Amino acid sequence: MKPRISHTYTDEYPQSIWLFFGGRADQPWLYPLKRGFRHCFAALHDAQGWTVLDPLSGRLIVAHLPLDPGFDLPGFYRRAGFHLRGPFTPSPAAPRLLPPIFGLSCVALCRALLGADAPRAVTPFGLYRRLQNRPENFLGKMS
């Protein structure tokens, strides 16, 4: 039986997570990925508003947006042509036997934000597909 960490930051400060998928290939190694799903990034929504986490090639952008907390950021990105999934509530933290195998990628960052119950995926389209049939706000194992 895996021990669970009983308290997380999100217990006191609830967050919802939205994942956005899109992007053009700005690096040659992205060309083989499915068009429209060559990049993903996340936005966290809480009582203070929106924070975007965008792992670009060689740099992680973390920006708290100066928007009203009620601003419809998912709608903004949807109108801009992005595919999206959410909102999700992060699952509780859980200890791991081994560290993650893959380095920091856009998919790894999005999976890390979702928590221990995030679906396994390597590409943005793979993550999008695995989240497609999950109910909003649900990351637990599906039967």
C-alpha positions, 0 to 999 in steps of 0.5 A: 500500500502506497502512503499518501501525503495527507496535506497539499498546498491545494487543500488550503488554496483550491486550484483548477488546471486547464491544459491548452494544445496547439502550436506550430513547429518552431524546432525541427524535432517538432515536425513529426508531431501531429499538426495542431498538437506540437506543444501544450501548456497549462493555466492554473486558476485560483482565487487570485486569478490566472497563472500560465506555465509555458515550457518553451524550448530552453525556458520555462515561462511562469506568468501571473496574468493581470486579469480579473479572476473571473476572466474566461481565459479558456474561452480566449484560448479556444477562440484563438484556435487552441484545443483544451482540456479542463478544468481539472483539480490536481490529485494529491501528491504521492511518493514515487519509487523512482524519479521520472525518466523523461526530462522537462518537456511540455507534456511532463510539466502538464502531467506534473501539474495534474498530479500522481493520477495524470495519464501517461503520455509522451506527446501533446496529442497523446496527453490530449487523447488520454484526457479526452474521455475523462470527466471534468475535474476527474483524474482518478483511474477510470474503469 
